Amino acid sequence: MRSIYERALGSKFERLHPRIRERFGFASEAGVASIGEGVMERVWYAKWAAAPLLLLSSRNIMFPRGGEGVPFTVSNYAYADSYGRETVTWSRRFRFPDGVRKFDATMIHSSERRCIVDYMGTRQHLAVDLEMDVSPLGGMLLRSGEQRCYEGRLRFRLPDWLTARANVHEWYDDEASCYRIAAEIANPVLGPVFRYAGRFDARTVPMAGRRVPYEVKPTREECRE
């Protein structure tokens, strides 16, 4: 079985750096996970966005906290969700002096939408289309597109002025022998909202029949893409 990222990129997947292919190339049938640990050289947020970020943080979607030299972990597990969809977790933990902040998501490949759909947070109420490409460094580029909100029976597309557009670049630094990541989330009208940049090591962990940890899975799954 191909990973959801290989399905999204098609032939471009082979242009990724081998270490990036390793990170993004496994599916649930492989019986492995990727666990990363490193340091965010900088985490930043816009002070004007503190109130909405605080609200989003209750569902593990960003947070109003910044700093330098912040230890963090990222856990990627592949599994089939309750709707039978191949799913990959993005469970990020930022360890600030006053506590841990969480930024979680689960991703699927949507044949209907022909892209990766990123469900943000713990309840999959916010679905974001992702455009993927390969950078000149052989890294993975992710850019967010249309965003939809699902609450109960409600379904609506967020207008552009209410969205936060993400640009993420993850690549492998051969000289430093580590992964690097840089992300910026910005509102089309008000500008940058949240940024982070850092480095990390990642190891492939055999699952050997173990279950995906409960804490990295969403508390509610949404069938609508």
C-alpha positions in Angstrom: 0.0 0.0 0.0 1.3 3.5 -0.9 1.3 6.2 1.7 -1.2 9.0 1.5 1.7 11.4 0.6 2.9 9.2 -2.2 -0.6 9.0 -3.6 -0.8 12.8 -3.4 2.5 13.5 -5.1 2.5 10.7 -7.6 5.8 10.5 -9.6 7.1 13.6 -7.8 7.5 11.4 -4.6 10.7 10.0 -6.0 12.3 13.5 -6.1 12.2 13.7 -2.3 15.4 13.2 -0.3 15.7 9.6 0.8 15.3 10.5 4.4 12.1 12.5 3.6 10.8 9.6 1.6 11.3 7.5 4.7 9.4 10.0 6.9 6.5 10.3 4.5 6.5 6.9 2.8 4.9 4.5 5.2 1.3 3.3 5.4 -0.5 1.4 8.1 0.4 -1.9 6.6 4.1 -1.2 7.1 3.7 -1.6 10.9 6.0 1.3 11.7 5.8 4.8 13.1 8.0 7.9 12.9 8.9 9.6 16.2 10.8 12.9 16.0 12.5 14.8 18.8 14.3 18.1 18.6 14.4 21.8 19.3 12.3 24.7 17.9 14.8 27.5 17.5 12.0 29.9 17.5 8.2 29.8 18.2 6.3 33.1 17.5 2.8 34.3 17.6 1.1 37.6 16.8 0.0 39.3 20.0 -3.2 40.5 18.3 -4.2 36.9 17.7 -3.8 35.8 21.4 -7.5 35.5 22.1 -8.5 33.4 19.0 -5.3 31.3 19.5 -6.3 30.6 23.1 -9.7 29.4 21.9 -8.1 27.2 19.3 -5.7 25.8 21.8 -8.6 24.1 23.7 -8.7 21.7 20.7 -5.0 21.5 20.2 -4.8 23.9 17.2 -1.9 26.3 17.7 -1.5 28.3 20.9 -0.6 31.8 22.1 2.9 31.1 23.3 6.3 31.9 21.9 10.0 31.3 22.8 13.4 30.2 21.7 15.1 26.9 22.1 11.8 25.1 22.8 12.1 21.2 23.0 9.5 19.5 21.0 8.4 16.0 19.7 6.4 15.0 16.7 4.6 11.6 16.4 3.5 10.2 13.1 1.4 7.0 13.2 -0.4 5.5 10.2 -3.7 3.6 10.8 -7.1 3.0 9.3 -9.8 5.2 11.0 -13.3 4.1 11.8 -14.4 4.9 8.2 -11.6 2.7 6.8 -9.6 5.7 5.6 -5.8 5.5 5.6 -4.9 8.2 8.2 -1.6 9.7 9.5 -1.3 11.5 12.8 0.7 14.7 13.4 0.9 15.0 17.2 3.2 17.8 18.1 4.3 18.7 21.7 6.1 21.9 22.5 7.7 21.9 26.0 7.8 25.4 27.4 9.0 26.2 31.0 5.5 26.6 32.2 4.0 23.5 30.5 3.4 21.6 27.3 1.5 23.1 24.4 -0.1 20.8 21.8 -0.7 21.1 18.1 -2.4 18.1 16.6 -3.8 17.0 13.3 -4.8 13.9 11.3 -4.4 13.6 7.6 -6.1 11.5 4.9 -5.9 11.4 1.1 -9.2 12.3 -0.5 -9.9 10.7 -3.9 -12.9 13.0 -4.2 -11.0 16.2 -3.5 -7.8 14.8 -5.1 -5.6 16.1 -2.3 -4.6 15.6 1.3 -7.2 16.7 3.7 -5.8 17.9 7.0 -8.2 17.6 10.0 -7.0 20.0 12.6 -7.2 19.5 16.3 -8.9 16.9 18.5 -12.4 16.8 17.0 -11.8 17.0 13.3 -14.2 19.9 13.0 -11.8 21.9 10.8 -10.9 20.3 7.4 -8.2 21.9 5.3 -7.1 21.0 1.8 -3.3 20.7 1.3 -1.4 21.2 -1.8 1.9 19.3 -1.8 5.1 19.7 -3.8 8.8 18.9 -3.7 11.3 21.7 -2.8 14.7 22.2 -4.6 16.3 20.7 -1.4 14.2 17.5 -1.9 12.0 18.5 1.0 8.3 18.4 1.4 6.3 21.6 0.8 2.7 21.8 2.1 0.4 24.8 1.4 -3.1 25.0 2.8 -6.1 25.8 0.6 -9.8 25.7 1.1 -11.0 25.3 4.7 -14.3 23.9 5.9 -15.9 23.8 9.3 -18.1 20.9 10.5 -20.0 21.3 13.8 -22.8 18.8 14.3 -25.0 19.0 11.1 -23.5 22.3 10.1 -21.1 22.4 7.2 -19.7 25.7 5.8 -16.7 26.9 3.9 -14.7 29.5 5.8 -14.4 32.8 3.9 -10.8 33.8 3.0 -10.7 36.6 5.5 -11.4 34.2 8.3 -8.8 31.6 7.3 -5.2 31.1 8.4 -3.1 29.9 5.5 -0.2 27.6 6.2 3.1 27.2 4.4 5.3 24.4 5.7 8.7 23.1 4.5 10.3 20.0 5.9 13.7 18.9 4.6 16.8 16.9 5.5 20.0 18.8 6.2 22.9 16.5 5.1 25.6 18.7 6.6 24.0 18.8 10.0 22.5 15.3 9.8 19.1 16.3 11.0 15.6 17.2 9.7 14.6 20.8 9.6 11.2 22.3 9.5 9.9 25.9 9.0 6.2 26.8 9.1 4.3 30.1 8.8 0.5 30.5 9.3 -0.9 33.8 8.2 -4.2 35.5 7.7 -4.7 36.9 4.1 -5.8 40.2 5.5 -4.0 40.7 8.9 -0.7 38.9 8.1 1.4 36.4 10.1 -0.4 34.6 13.0 2.0 31.8 14.1 5.5 30.7 13.1 8.0 28.1 14.1 11.3 26.8 12.8 13.6 24.1 14.2 15.5 20.9 13.8 14.9 17.4 14.9 16.0 13.8 14.6 13.5 11.1 13.7 13.5 7.3 14.2 11.4 4.7 12.6 9.8 2.6 15.3 8.4 -0.9 14.7 4.8 -1.2 16.0 4.8 -5.0 16.0 1.1 -5.3 16.5 1.0 -2.5 19.1 -2.0 -0.1 19.0 -1.7 3.5 18.0 -1.6 5.5 21.3 -5.0 6.8 22.2 -3.6 10.3 23.0 -2.5 11.0 19.4 -5.9 10.1 17.9 -8.8 12.5 17.6 -11.6 12.2 20.2 -14.2 12.5 17.3 -13.9 11.5 13.7 -15.6 13.3 10.9 -16.8 11.5 7.8 -17.2 14.6 5.7 -14.1 15.6 3.8 
